[in-house]
């Protein structure tokens, strides 16, 4: 018997049929080509390591590699360097792997490493992470596969700092040939995957590097990074099998994923501290009493118990608890003290209950990158409500993380006199990718260790001097003392509001093996397998 289906029903059913077909085709493609699809919250502005300002490091770690890396236990392991030796306090010698080629076909050798250092440290066009290489004085090619790095002075964290994804080695010769824009569209590294295609607004596609240095790896053919800004969209795509790995999921969605038959949630506490950096050139925030009043007006413990119940952990200082060199600080929620500080600084409430001084309201706005960190917008909204209840004319402005980071980096490069960055406060999470306090304290807060300076244009000579001591090869007790004393300077100056360290949550489909979350946010894409 023939069954007639009304046209209206057939039209309504069409999207469902297409969705089912797409899942079927997806599974077929997986079986034939071993394609792994990853959904990310935002599209990076560039995947050129020389100029990337964030949001692309997960992808770049598939294309590029560094001299060394941190394993999942935060131990330093070889990558493009086969071995290394500390010749003296100011000299490190690296023995490079032989037979490695860039994706362009150009050879990887000591000359290529020297060219990379020279390009990153070029004063006319320094790499965005050049500050991390500032200790370097000279790079010497010893032989074809041996390179020696000479430092300006003894610098204890130097080798470990080379493990971070910001300092992956790119093909300088190819970048010169293509130009910066051309290279950004077709980058060349030595990683397990090479660039294939960038469908703007949709996806970045990488393919397996047939000449990868580790035989038998990578174990999948294609990595496809798609961009889905809404967490609900990423979870829905994961549930129906449209994607295999979903990034940046909120912690409260873990029970939902646990109930899905073919999905496993992965969780890992990040070492990354997320802080609201104060613009130290803002006429209101120039007053340390206002900065301290703001910190004591925010009840972060309440936010931790409610908004962060299934996610991040409230910071007790400017460095994540448990990280080497971190120090807990007794800020705390003290609204009466906050009000007293404002009164002493000349701020009084008007008839509307808003603080004013000399006829001007206590108006501040915090910029938030809404698509990078789980729960960050909800945290910002809660702080906004708390401050407004106490009489602050406080606002938040949510923007894409890539736009926020580009604006911050642009502001950091401007001259330090008479310039006001285009934000009052800005959310900045500094990855502790070497597992130590050194990274955030120097490159995010100091003006003495990099080309770009402090995110909030905070400058303190005493802090810089203490950090200069902390990075020297010292007995552990003396080194920790210098780190802690530097953070005590921060406690006195209050250059920002500590928020929380995020809980990274990702969902993976069944059949994905060899994928692990890393507390220092390092990826090992070559270990990824697809078995289904």
TIFIKOL-558702 format. One record per residue (C-alpha): chain; residue in three letters; x, y, z. Coordinates in nm, 3 decimals, decimal comma. Each point is the difference from the previous one (the first is absolute). Layout:
! TIFIKOL-558702
SITE   c     r        xx        yy        zz
SITE   A   ALA         X         Y         Z
...
! end
This chain:
! TIFIKOL-558702
SITE   c     r        xx        yy        zz
SITE   A   UNK     0,000     0,000     0,000
SITE   A   UNK     0,136     0,338    -0,098
SITE   A   UNK    -0,001     0,262     0,274
SITE   A   UNK    -0,043     0,362    -0,103
SITE   A   UNK     0,187     0,255     0,217
SITE   A   UNK    -0,136     0,357    -0,008
SITE   A   UNK     0,231     0,251    -0,165
SITE   A   UNK     0,000     0,214     0,318
SITE   A   UNK     0,129    -0,296     0,205
SITE   A   UNK     0,264    -0,082    -0,260
SITE   A   UNK     0,128     0,358     0,011
SITE   A   UNK     0,015    -0,004     0,378
SITE   A   UNK     0,182    -0,335     0,000
SITE   A   UNK     0,260     0,111    -0,256
SITE   A   UNK     0,240     0,167     0,250
SITE   A   UNK    -0,011    -0,312     0,217
SITE   A   UNK     0,077    -0,223    -0,299
SITE   A   UNK     0,286     0,226    -0,103
SITE   A   UNK     0,135    -0,003     0,355
SITE   A   UNK    -0,016    -0,378     0,010
SITE   A   UNK     0,168    -0,021    -0,340
SITE   A   UNK     0,275     0,237     0,110
SITE   A   UNK     0,068    -0,219     0,302
SITE   A   UNK     0,009    -0,304    -0,226
SITE   A   UNK     0,237     0,167    -0,246
SITE   A   UNK     0,208     0,122     0,295
SITE   A   UNK     0,036    -0,353     0,131
SITE   A   UNK     0,089    -0,125    -0,347
SITE   A   UNK     0,264     0,272    -0,036
SITE   A   UNK     0,140    -0,094     0,339
SITE   A   UNK     0,028    -0,363    -0,105
SITE   A   UNK     0,168     0,079    -0,329
SITE   A   UNK     0,226     0,292     0,086
SITE   A   UNK     0,026     0,007     0,380
SITE   A   UNK    -0,122     0,355     0,033
SITE   A   UNK    -0,020     0,150     0,349
SITE   A   UNK    -0,222     0,307     0,031
SITE   A   UNK     0,060     0,245     0,285
SITE   A   UNK    -0,242     0,280     0,091
SITE   A   UNK     0,153     0,316     0,145
SITE   A   UNK    -0,179     0,307     0,140
SITE   A   UNK     0,162     0,256    -0,229
SITE   A   UNK     0,199     0,044    -0,319
SITE   A   UNK     0,359     0,120     0,042
SITE   A   UNK     0,116     0,314    -0,173
SITE   A   UNK     0,317    -0,171    -0,121
SITE   A   UNK     0,194    -0,324     0,039
SITE   A   UNK     0,336     0,164    -0,061
SITE   A   UNK     0,200    -0,048     0,324
SITE   A   UNK     0,194     0,320    -0,066
SITE   A   UNK    -0,310     0,215     0,036
SITE   A   UNK    -0,264    -0,216     0,170
SITE   A   UNK    -0,153     0,163     0,308
SITE   A   UNK    -0,188    -0,301     0,132
SITE   A   UNK    -0,293    -0,223    -0,078
SITE   A   UNK     0,206    -0,200    -0,250
SITE   A   UNK     0,253    -0,186     0,212
SITE   A   UNK    -0,195    -0,326    -0,003
SITE   A   UNK     0,007     0,000    -0,380
SITE   A   UNK     0,358     0,125    -0,025
SITE   A   UNK     0,123    -0,287     0,218
SITE   A   UNK    -0,109    -0,240    -0,275
SITE   A   UNK     0,187     0,194    -0,272
SITE   A   UNK     0,310     0,112     0,189
SITE   A   UNK     0,233    -0,139     0,260
SITE   A   UNK     0,251     0,148     0,241
SITE   A   UNK     0,341    -0,108     0,117
SITE   A   UNK    -0,145    -0,146     0,322
SITE   A   UNK    -0,340    -0,062     0,157
SITE   A   UNK    -0,163    -0,091     0,331
SITE   A   UNK    -0,150    -0,346     0,039
SITE   A   UNK    -0,320    -0,059     0,195
SITE   A   UNK     0,196    -0,010     0,326
SITE   A   UNK     0,158     0,340    -0,086
SITE   A   UNK     0,341    -0,156    -0,063
SITE   A   UNK     0,215     0,149    -0,276
SITE   A   UNK     0,030    -0,238    -0,299
SITE   A   UNK     0,183     0,021    -0,337
SITE   A   UNK    -0,178     0,105    -0,318
SITE   A   UNK     0,200     0,154    -0,285
SITE   A   UNK     0,298    -0,002     0,233
SITE   A   UNK     0,129    -0,350     0,054
SITE   A   UNK     0,186     0,107     0,314
SITE   A   UNK     0,141     0,308     0,171
SITE   A   UNK     0,280     0,093     0,234
SITE   A   UNK     0,047     0,295     0,234
SITE   A   UNK     0,359     0,087    -0,093
SITE   A   UNK     0,014     0,274     0,265
SITE   A   UNK    -0,239     0,242     0,171
SITE   A   UNK    -0,041     0,202    -0,320
SITE   A   UNK     0,038    -0,263    -0,273
SITE   A   UNK    -0,230    -0,282    -0,116
SITE   A   UNK     0,094    -0,239    -0,281
SITE   A   UNK    -0,271    -0,188    -0,192
SITE   A   UNK     0,057    -0,310    -0,210
SITE   A   UNK    -0,268    -0,001    -0,269
SITE   A   UNK    -0,177    -0,295    -0,159
SITE   A   UNK     0,135    -0,091    -0,340
SITE   A   UNK    -0,204    -0,056    -0,314
SITE   A   UNK    -0,291     0,227     0,099
SITE   A   UNK    -0,158     0,216    -0,270
SITE   A   UNK    -0,245     0,287     0,005
SITE   A   UNK    -0,329    -0,058    -0,180
SITE   A   UNK     0,131     0,214    -0,286
SITE   A   UNK     0,287    -0,243    -0,050
SITE   A   UNK     0,256     0,241     0,145
SITE   A   UNK     0,249    -0,169     0,233
SITE   A   UNK    -0,019     0,033     0,376
SITE   A   UNK     0,350     0,046     0,140
SITE   A   UNK     0,211     0,232     0,214
SITE   A   UNK    -0,017     0,278    -0,260
SITE   A   UNK    -0,381    -0,020     0,005
SITE   A   UNK    -0,003     0,029     0,379
SITE   A   UNK     0,232     0,301    -0,009
SITE   A   UNK    -0,216     0,161    -0,269
SITE   A   UNK    -0,307    -0,050     0,223
SITE   A   UNK     0,167     0,167     0,300
SITE   A   UNK     0,117     0,286    -0,221
SITE   A   UNK    -0,350     0,049    -0,145
SITE   A   UNK    -0,171    -0,010     0,338
SITE   A   UNK     0,248     0,252     0,143
SITE   A   UNK     0,007     0,230    -0,302
SITE   A   UNK    -0,048     0,350     0,151
SITE   A   UNK    -0,171     0,116    -0,319
SITE   A   UNK    -0,263    -0,275     0,019
SITE   A   UNK     0,028    -0,199     0,324
SITE   A   UNK    -0,211    -0,310     0,053
SITE   A   UNK    -0,299     0,050     0,225
SITE   A   UNK     0,166    -0,227     0,258
SITE   A   UNK     0,348     0,145    -0,045
SITE   A   UNK     0,003     0,115     0,362
SITE   A   UNK     0,039    -0,361     0,107
SITE   A   UNK     0,327    -0,009    -0,197
SITE   A   UNK     0,133     0,327     0,134
SITE   A   UNK     0,272    -0,174     0,209
SITE   A   UNK     0,164    -0,116    -0,326
SITE   A   UNK     0,321     0,181    -0,091
SITE   A   UNK     0,129    -0,207    -0,290
SITE   A   UNK    -0,077    -0,319    -0,195
SITE   A   UNK     0,299    -0,191    -0,135
SITE   A   UNK    -0,010    -0,282    -0,257
SITE   A   UNK     0,254    -0,256     0,125
SITE   A   UNK    -0,060    -0,249    -0,279
SITE   A   UNK    -0,287    -0,107    -0,226
SITE   A   UNK    -0,202    -0,148     0,286
SITE   A   UNK     0,138     0,179     0,304
SITE   A   UNK    -0,095     0,349     0,112
SITE   A   UNK     0,119     0,195     0,302
SITE   A   UNK    -0,211     0,265     0,175
SITE   A   UNK     0,196     0,261     0,191
SITE   A   UNK    -0,192     0,206     0,258
SITE   A   UNK     0,064     0,354     0,116
SITE   A   UNK     0,008    -0,124     0,359
SITE   A   UNK    -0,089    -0,311     0,195
SITE   A   UNK    -0,373    -0,072    -0,044
SITE   A   UNK    -0,129    -0,309     0,180
SITE   A   UNK    -0,337    -0,054    -0,178
SITE   A   UNK     0,140     0,040    -0,352
SITE   A   UNK    -0,007    -0,362    -0,123
SITE   A   UNK    -0,338    -0,063     0,159
SITE   A   UNK    -0,141     0,317    -0,156
SITE   A   UNK     0,080    -0,140    -0,347
SITE   A   UNK    -0,265    -0,269     0,060
SITE   A   UNK    -0,296     0,236    -0,035
SITE   A   UNK    -0,210    -0,006    -0,320
SITE   A   UNK     0,077     0,369    -0,063
SITE   A   UNK     0,358    -0,100    -0,087
SITE   A   UNK    -0,053    -0,266    -0,264
SITE   A   UNK     0,248     0,020    -0,286
SITE   A   UNK    -0,133     0,105    -0,338
SITE   A   UNK     0,155    -0,011    -0,347
SITE   A   UNK     0,165     0,343    -0,024
SITE   A   UNK     0,116    -0,051    -0,359
SITE   A   UNK    -0,354    -0,081    -0,111
SITE   A   UNK    -0,143     0,297     0,190
SITE   A   UNK     0,245     0,229    -0,176
SITE   A   UNK    -0,091    -0,153    -0,337
SITE   A   UNK    -0,376     0,029     0,048
SITE   A   UNK    -0,002     0,316     0,212
SITE   A   UNK    -0,182     0,027     0,334
SITE   A   UNK    -0,351    -0,005    -0,155
SITE   A   UNK     0,078    -0,289    -0,228
SITE   A   UNK     0,159    -0,200     0,281
SITE   A   UNK    -0,300     0,065     0,226
SITE   A   UNK    -0,215    -0,165    -0,267
SITE   A   UNK     0,238    -0,290    -0,064
SITE   A   UNK     0,232    -0,051     0,300
SITE   A   UNK     0,291    -0,244     0,000
SITE   A   UNK     0,125    -0,183     0,308
SITE   A   UNK     0,137    -0,343     0,091
SITE   A   UNK    -0,306    -0,129     0,189
SITE   A   UNK    -0,201    -0,318    -0,039
SITE   A   UNK    -0,255     0,178    -0,220
SITE   A   UNK     0,041     0,246    -0,283
SITE   A   UNK    -0,233     0,274    -0,113
SITE   A   UNK    -0,255    -0,098    -0,266
SITE   A   UNK    -0,287     0,251    -0,010
SITE   A   UNK    -0,156     0,295     0,180
SITE   A   UNK    -0,370     0,048    -0,069
SITE   A   UNK    -0,044     0,343     0,156
SITE   A   UNK    -0,276     0,010     0,254
SITE   A   UNK    -0,035    -0,379    -0,007
SITE   A   UNK     0,308    -0,214     0,053
SITE   A   UNK     0,376    -0,048    -0,016
SITE   A   UNK     0,098    -0,335    -0,147
SITE   A   UNK     0,335    -0,174     0,058
SITE   A   UNK     0,128    -0,319    -0,157
SITE   A   UNK     0,249    -0,257     0,123
SITE   A   UNK     0,366     0,083    -0,060
SITE   A   UNK     0,138    -0,299    -0,197
SITE   A   UNK     0,356     0,098     0,095
SITE   A   UNK    -0,061     0,032     0,373
SITE   A   UNK     0,307    -0,094     0,202
SITE   A   UNK    -0,177    -0,269     0,208
SITE   A   UNK    -0,073    -0,306    -0,213
SITE   A   UNK    -0,359    -0,118     0,020
SITE   A   UNK    -0,125     0,339     0,106
SITE   A   UNK    -0,230     0,182    -0,031
SITE   A   UNK    -0,264    -0,269     0,020
SITE   A   UNK    -0,285     0,194    -0,162
SITE   A   UNK    -0,015     0,154    -0,346
SITE   A   UNK    -0,186     0,327     0,052
SITE   A   UNK    -0,060     0,246     0,283
SITE   A   UNK    -0,288     0,237    -0,066
SITE   A   UNK    -0,040     0,291     0,245
SITE   A   UNK    -0,346     0,155    -0,036
SITE   A   UNK    -0,126     0,311     0,179
SITE   A   UNK    -0,318    -0,014     0,209
SITE   A   UNK    -0,039     0,296     0,238
SITE   A   UNK    -0,287    -0,140     0,210
SITE   A   UNK     0,080    -0,278     0,253
SITE   A   UNK    -0,349    -0,143    -0,053
SITE   A   UNK     0,075    -0,034    -0,371
SITE   A   UNK     0,327    -0,180     0,066
SITE   A   UNK    -0,166    -0,244     0,240
SITE   A   UNK    -0,288    -0,067    -0,242
SITE   A   UNK     0,246    -0,065    -0,283
SITE   A   UNK     0,193    -0,235     0,226
SITE   A   UNK    -0,313    -0,188     0,100
SITE   A   UNK    -0,107    -0,076    -0,360
SITE   A   UNK     0,352    -0,093    -0,112
SITE   A   UNK     0,058     0,305    -0,220
SITE   A   UNK     0,326     0,071     0,186
SITE   A   UNK     0,243    -0,217     0,196
SITE   A   UNK     0,149     0,245     0,252
SITE   A   UNK    -0,170     0,307     0,147
SITE   A   UNK     0,207     0,273     0,167
SITE   A   UNK    -0,083     0,246     0,282
SITE   A   UNK    -0,315    -0,157     0,143
SITE   A   UNK    -0,155     0,128     0,324
SITE   A   UNK     0,046    -0,220     0,306
SITE   A   UNK    -0,373    -0,029     0,070
SITE   A   UNK    -0,040    -0,192    -0,328
SITE   A   UNK     0,212    -0,293     0,122
SITE   A   UNK    -0,302    -0,200     0,133
SITE   A   UNK    -0,175     0,045    -0,334
SITE   A   UNK     0,301    -0,135    -0,189
SITE   A   UNK     0,035    -0,289     0,245
SITE   A   UNK    -0,354    -0,102    -0,094
SITE   A   UNK     0,084    -0,011    -0,372
SITE   A   UNK     0,074    -0,358    -0,113
SITE   A   UNK     0,290     0,086    -0,232
SITE   A   UNK     0,153     0,303     0,171
SITE   A   UNK     0,259     0,029     0,277
SITE   A   UNK     0,068     0,330     0,182
SITE   A   UNK     0,364     0,083     0,076
SITE   A   UNK     0,085     0,237     0,289
SITE   A   UNK     0,327     0,161     0,102
SITE   A   UNK     0,074     0,286     0,237
SITE   A   UNK     0,195     0,266    -0,189
SITE   A   UNK     0,301     0,174     0,148
SITE   A   UNK    -0,111     0,316    -0,179
SITE   A   UNK    -0,094     0,294     0,228
SITE   A   UNK    -0,277     0,224    -0,137
SITE   A   UNK     0,027     0,358     0,126
SITE   A   UNK    -0,166     0,334    -0,069
SITE   A   UNK     0,295     0,225    -0,076
SITE   A   UNK    -0,050     0,363     0,102
SITE   A   UNK     0,104     0,266    -0,250
SITE   A   UNK     0,256     0,181     0,212
SITE   A   UNK    -0,028     0,311    -0,220
SITE   A   UNK    -0,373     0,038     0,056
SITE   A   UNK    -0,063     0,320     0,203
SITE   A   UNK    -0,222    -0,185     0,251
SITE   A   UNK     0,211    -0,314     0,031
SITE   A   UNK     0,318     0,200     0,048
SITE   A   UNK    -0,109     0,026     0,366
SITE   A   UNK     0,109    -0,316     0,190
SITE   A   UNK    -0,284     0,058     0,251
SITE   A   UNK    -0,256    -0,048    -0,279
SITE   A   UNK     0,174    -0,313    -0,124
SITE   A   UNK     0,005    -0,152     0,349
SITE   A   UNK    -0,359     0,106     0,064
SITE   A   UNK    -0,110    -0,180    -0,316
SITE   A   UNK     0,178    -0,323     0,094
SITE   A   UNK    -0,155    -0,001     0,349
SITE   A   UNK    -0,347     0,076    -0,144
SITE   A   UNK    -0,014    -0,328    -0,195
SITE   A   UNK    -0,112    -0,321     0,171
SITE   A   UNK     0,193    -0,255    -0,206
SITE   A   UNK    -0,072    -0,278     0,252
SITE   A   UNK    -0,373     0,038    -0,064
SITE   A   UNK     0,064    -0,008    -0,375
SITE   A   UNK     0,206    -0,315     0,050
SITE   A   UNK    -0,279    -0,170     0,192
SITE   A   UNK    -0,266     0,086    -0,257
SITE   A   UNK     0,123     0,073    -0,351
SITE   A   UNK     0,321    -0,203     0,027
SITE   A   UNK    -0,159    -0,290     0,187
SITE   A   UNK     0,080    -0,243    -0,283
SITE   A   UNK     0,285     0,192    -0,159
SITE   A   UNK     0,286     0,230     0,092
SITE   A   UNK     0,170     0,055     0,332
SITE   A   UNK     0,018     0,346     0,158
SITE   A   UNK     0,351     0,145     0,007
SITE   A   UNK     0,156     0,086     0,334
SITE   A   UNK     0,263     0,222    -0,161
SITE   A   UNK     0,137     0,091    -0,340
SITE   A   UNK     0,142    -0,349    -0,060
SITE   A   UNK    -0,201    -0,323    -0,001
SITE   A   UNK     0,013    -0,194     0,324
SITE   A   UNK     0,251    -0,283    -0,006
SITE   A   UNK     0,217     0,146    -0,277
SITE   A   UNK     0,370     0,033     0,073
SITE   A   UNK     0,073     0,347     0,137
SITE   A   UNK    -0,361     0,100     0,070
SITE   A   UNK    -0,106     0,187     0,315
SITE   A   UNK    -0,346     0,018     0,158
SITE   A   UNK    -0,115     0,352     0,084
SITE   A   UNK    -0,255     0,113     0,263
SITE   A   UNK    -0,226     0,214    -0,220
SITE   A   UNK    -0,349    -0,121     0,090
SITE   A   UNK    -0,348     0,152    -0,009
SITE   A   UNK    -0,010     0,306     0,230
SITE   A   UNK    -0,277     0,236    -0,121
SITE   A   UNK     0,016     0,230     0,306
SITE   A   UNK     0,375     0,045    -0,046
SITE   A   UNK    -0,057     0,061    -0,372
SITE   A   UNK    -0,249     0,277     0,077
SITE   A   UNK     0,239     0,155     0,252
SITE   A   UNK     0,283     0,004    -0,253
SITE   A   UNK    -0,220     0,177    -0,256
SITE   A   UNK    -0,118     0,256     0,255
SITE   A   UNK     0,358     0,076     0,099
SITE   A   UNK     0,086     0,042    -0,369
SITE   A   UNK    -0,279     0,258    -0,039
SITE   A   UNK    -0,271    -0,218    -0,156
SITE   A   UNK    -0,351     0,051     0,140
SITE   A   UNK    -0,340    -0,132    -0,110
SITE   A   UNK    -0,235     0,233    -0,184
SITE   A   UNK    -0,381     0,005     0,032
SITE   A   UNK    -0,018    -0,306    -0,229
SITE   A   UNK     0,237    -0,198     0,222
SITE   A   UNK     0,288     0,020    -0,250
SITE   A   UNK     0,350     0,101     0,106
SITE   A   UNK     0,110     0,342    -0,129
SITE   A   UNK     0,305     0,220     0,036
SITE   A   UNK     0,021     0,359    -0,125
SITE   A   UNK    -0,325    -0,054    -0,190
SITE   A   UNK     0,119    -0,311    -0,185
SITE   A   UNK    -0,135    -0,351     0,058
SITE   A   UNK     0,218    -0,295     0,094
SITE   A   UNK    -0,043    -0,151    -0,347
SITE   A   UNK     0,208    -0,298    -0,115
SITE   A   UNK    -0,036    -0,263    -0,272
SITE   A   UNK     0,165    -0,342    -0,016
SITE   A   UNK     0,062    -0,166    -0,337
SITE   A   UNK    -0,064    -0,375    -0,006
SITE   A   UNK     0,089    -0,251    -0,271
SITE   A   UNK    -0,323    -0,198     0,001
SITE   A   UNK     0,103    -0,301    -0,210
SITE   A   UNK     0,322    -0,114     0,165
SITE   A   UNK    -0,053    -0,092     0,364
SITE   A   UNK    -0,288    -0,200     0,148
SITE   A   UNK    -0,232     0,206     0,226
SITE   A   UNK     0,192     0,326    -0,057
SITE   A   UNK    -0,306     0,199    -0,112
SITE   A   UNK    -0,208    -0,126     0,294
SITE   A   UNK     0,283     0,093     0,239
SITE   A   UNK     0,018     0,348    -0,154
SITE   A   UNK    -0,376     0,049     0,029
SITE   A   UNK     0,008    -0,104     0,367
SITE   A   UNK     0,282     0,245     0,077
SITE   A   UNK    -0,186     0,274    -0,185
SITE   A   UNK    -0,311    -0,065     0,213
SITE   A   UNK     0,200    -0,001     0,325
SITE   A   UNK     0,176     0,328    -0,079
SITE   A   UNK    -0,318     0,174    -0,115
SITE   A   UNK    -0,174    -0,105     0,322
SITE   A   UNK     0,277     0,181     0,189
SITE   A   UNK    -0,021     0,320    -0,204
SITE   A   UNK     0,252    -0,051    -0,282
SITE   A   UNK    -0,105     0,101    -0,351
SITE   A   UNK     0,152    -0,320    -0,133
SITE   A   UNK    -0,042    -0,160    -0,344
SITE   A   UNK     0,131    -0,301    -0,190
SITE   A   UNK     0,058    -0,022    -0,373
SITE   A   UNK     0,010    -0,342    -0,160
SITE   A   UNK     0,200    -0,036    -0,322
SITE   A   UNK     0,163    -0,283    -0,194
SITE   A   UNK     0,321    -0,118     0,162
SITE   A   UNK     0,203     0,051    -0,319
SITE   A   UNK    -0,109     0,366    -0,017
SITE   A   UNK     0,073     0,050     0,370
SITE   A   UNK     0,349    -0,147    -0,030
SITE   A   UNK     0,079     0,201    -0,312
SITE   A   UNK    -0,103     0,320     0,181
SITE   A   UNK     0,208    -0,084     0,306
SITE   A   UNK     0,309    -0,080    -0,204
SITE   A   UNK    -0,040     0,320    -0,199
SITE   A   UNK    -0,029     0,202     0,322
SITE   A   UNK     0,304    -0,171     0,150
SITE   A   UNK     0,215     0,102    -0,296
SITE   A   UNK    -0,084     0,369     0,023
SITE   A   UNK     0,235     0,249     0,169
SITE   A   UNK    -0,035     0,012     0,376
SITE   A   UNK    -0,037     0,377     0,039
SITE   A   UNK    -0,335     0,172    -0,039
SITE   A   UNK    -0,169    -0,302    -0,155
SITE   A   UNK    -0,322    -0,146     0,141
SITE   A   UNK    -0,084    -0,359    -0,110
SITE   A   UNK    -0,353    -0,044    -0,138
SITE   A   UNK    -0,130    -0,178     0,310
SITE   A   UNK    -0,054     0,078     0,368
SITE   A   UNK     0,040    -0,360     0,106
SITE   A   UNK     0,061    -0,306    -0,213
SITE   A   UNK    -0,033    -0,374     0,056
SITE   A   UNK     0,331    -0,173    -0,063
SITE   A   UNK     0,086    -0,362     0,066
SITE   A   UNK     0,369    -0,074    -0,012
SITE   A   UNK     0,075    -0,365    -0,064
SITE   A   UNK     0,260    -0,143     0,236
SITE   A   UNK     0,127    -0,216    -0,280
SITE   A   UNK     0,333    -0,065     0,171
SITE   A   UNK    -0,172    -0,087     0,328
SITE   A   UNK     0,163     0,285     0,197
SITE   A   UNK    -0,084     0,350     0,120
SITE   A   UNK     0,276     0,140    -0,220
SITE   A   UNK    -0,215     0,024    -0,314
SITE   A   UNK    -0,293     0,213     0,124
SITE   A   UNK     0,208     0,210     0,237
SITE   A   UNK     0,247     0,104    -0,267
SITE   A   UNK    -0,183     0,016    -0,331
SITE   A   UNK    -0,341     0,114     0,129
SITE   A   UNK     0,098     0,235     0,284
SITE   A   UNK     0,354     0,121    -0,058
SITE   A   UNK     0,134     0,266    -0,233
SITE   A   UNK     0,355    -0,131     0,033
SITE   A   UNK    -0,022    -0,345    -0,160
SITE   A   UNK    -0,160     0,051    -0,339
SITE   A   UNK    -0,054     0,231    -0,292
SITE   A   UNK    -0,370     0,045     0,070
SITE   A   UNK    -0,013     0,087     0,371
SITE   A   UNK    -0,273    -0,049     0,257
SITE   A   UNK    -0,356    -0,068    -0,114
SITE   A   UNK    -0,129     0,281     0,223
SITE   A   UNK     0,306     0,223    -0,037
SITE   A   UNK     0,092    -0,057     0,362
SITE   A   UNK     0,364     0,076     0,072
SITE   A   UNK     0,188    -0,051     0,326
SITE   A   UNK     0,378     0,006     0,020
SITE   A   UNK     0,011    -0,195     0,326
SITE   A   UNK    -0,212    -0,276    -0,155
SITE   A   UNK     0,225    -0,017    -0,306
SITE   A   UNK     0,313    -0,021     0,217
SITE   A   UNK    -0,145    -0,284     0,206
SITE   A   UNK    -0,100    -0,189    -0,314
SITE   A   UNK     0,350     0,049    -0,139
SITE   A   UNK     0,125    -0,180     0,311
SITE   A   UNK    -0,265    -0,274    -0,019
SITE   A   UNK     0,101    -0,107    -0,351
SITE   A   UNK     0,365    -0,052     0,087
SITE   A   UNK     0,131    -0,351     0,077
SITE   A   UNK    -0,049     0,003     0,379
SITE   A   UNK    -0,064    -0,247     0,280
SITE   A   UNK    -0,373    -0,071     0,008
SITE   A   UNK    -0,058     0,180     0,331
SITE   A   UNK     0,155     0,325    -0,126
SITE   A   UNK    -0,181    -0,022    -0,332
SITE   A   UNK    -0,338    -0,050     0,167
SITE   A   UNK     0,073     0,289     0,234
SITE   A   UNK     0,059     0,231    -0,296
SITE   A   UNK    -0,321    -0,120    -0,174
SITE   A   UNK    -0,201     0,054     0,320
SITE   A   UNK     0,149     0,343     0,071
SITE   A   UNK    -0,085     0,106    -0,355
SITE   A   UNK    -0,363    -0,103     0,055
SITE   A   UNK    -0,008     0,190     0,329
SITE   A   UNK     0,079     0,310    -0,204
SITE   A   UNK    -0,302    -0,084    -0,216
SITE   A   UNK    -0,217    -0,041     0,310
SITE   A   UNK     0,101     0,348     0,114
SITE   A   UNK    -0,057     0,155    -0,345
SITE   A   UNK    -0,315    -0,197    -0,101
SITE   A   UNK     0,054     0,012    -0,380
SITE   A   UNK    -0,293    -0,233    -0,068
SITE   A   UNK    -0,291    -0,207     0,135
SITE   A   UNK     0,078    -0,375     0,024
SITE   A   UNK    -0,294    -0,205    -0,130
SITE   A   UNK     0,039    -0,376    -0,046
SITE   A   UNK     0,186    -0,282    -0,168
SITE   A   UNK    -0,224    -0,180    -0,250
SITE   A   UNK    -0,091    -0,364    -0,011
SITE   A   UNK     0,059    -0,113    -0,356
SITE   A   UNK    -0,284    -0,224    -0,112
SITE   A   UNK    -0,005    -0,171    -0,336
SITE   A   UNK    -0,222    -0,268    -0,140
SITE   A   UNK     0,124    -0,283    -0,221
SITE   A   UNK    -0,183    -0,254    -0,212
SITE   A   UNK     0,052    -0,374     0,044
SITE   A   UNK     0,283    -0,131    -0,213
SITE   A   UNK     0,229     0,295     0,075
SITE   A   UNK     0,310    -0,125     0,179
SITE   A   UNK     0,332     0,151     0,103
SITE   A   UNK    -0,152     0,341     0,078
SITE   A   UNK     0,075     0,149     0,344
SITE   A   UNK    -0,047     0,341     0,156
SITE   A   UNK     0,318     0,172     0,119
SITE   A   UNK     0,006     0,232     0,303
SITE   A   UNK     0,247     0,228    -0,181
SITE   A   UNK    -0,213    -0,008    -0,318
SITE   A   UNK     0,242    -0,187    -0,223
SITE   A   UNK    -0,134    -0,229    -0,272
SITE   A   UNK     0,143    -0,327    -0,132
SITE   A   UNK    -0,200    -0,038    -0,319
SITE   A   UNK     0,232    -0,266    -0,141
SITE   A   UNK    -0,127    -0,244     0,268
SITE   A   UNK    -0,363     0,036    -0,108
SITE   A   UNK    -0,169    -0,317    -0,132
SITE   A   UNK    -0,338    -0,076    -0,154
SITE   A   UNK    -0,119    -0,358     0,049
SITE   A   UNK    -0,352    -0,063    -0,128
! end
